[in-house]
Amino acid sequence: MKSLSVMEGDSVTLHTDTDTQRNDAVIEWMFGPENPDTVIAEINRANINHITDERFRDRVKMDSQTGSLTITNIRTTDSGLYKVEITTNPEAEKIFNVTVCALLPVPLIIRDTSQCSSSSGSSSVSKCSLLCSVLNVSHVTLSWYKGNSLISSIRASDLSISLSLPLEVEHQDKNTYSCVLNNNISNQTKHLDISQLCQPCAGTSEIILVLYTELIFFQLPGF
């Protein structure tokens, strides 16, 4: 069995690696998510190309000389097992395990403002809590990098889910950080702009001013 990974929307060719010019050759391609038992395309003795599955209509072509199968504008639902059988050469049977990876979204980095109210003392001023998130993804890894060094990561299961990965940095941190979403064949990167996202928490200055005013008022003579 040969395994292939391809991006959604791209094309892939499954090669038979044989010459089937004999007039009596019948070539069948079968497909199934877990068991390739449904015929999707065939070439018969008259060298006529038949596409027998509507899911692949206008997206599948067979090479009349080799019997190789090309799938264009491939979809995530095309992931699965593909098997070719050639009547004149039983030993030429092959099985391909094709994984179609969905186009990756760009990760979103946001400030975790809930940490402002939960922080106390100087920690709310010196620390900035962030979340990197992606929606409806599968078979991917979401990671935080400091420069070129991996800090943390989380992997999605086979199901389509949402992922979030936290990061805490100093407000004055001058290092470069990036959040990367990747699968087997591609990635999307979002760079962190600390100066833009890590402003002091809303209300911090006002709270300090009020506390300072009350302290002066409390210390005035005669009160």
Number of C-alpha atoms within 10 A of each C-alpha: 10 11 11 13 15 20 21 19 16 12 15 19 14 21 16 21 11 13 12 21 13 11 11 13 18 20 26 22 27 20 23 17 14 11 12 19 14 15 17 21 23 24 21 15 13 10 17 11 17 16 19 15 14 9 12 18 14 11 14 21 20 24 15 18 13 15 29 20 22 16 20 17 14 21 19 16 12 18 20 18 21 27 22 25 20 21 14 14 14 10 9 13 15 18 19 18 19 20 20 20 24 18 15 20 15 16 22 16 22 15 20 17 14 10 16 20 12 9 12 10 7 8 13 18 17 14 19 25 20 22 19 24 18 18 15 12 22 19 16 22 18 24 21 26 16 13 11 10 9 14 12 14 16 14 16 17 12 10 10 13 13 12 20 17 17 17 17 12 16 15 18 12 14 10 11 13 22 19 26 20 25 17 20 13 9 14 16 15 17 16 15 20 12 20 11 7 16 23 12 15 16 11 11 13 10 10 11 10 12 10 11 12 11 10 11 9 11 11 9 8 6 5 6
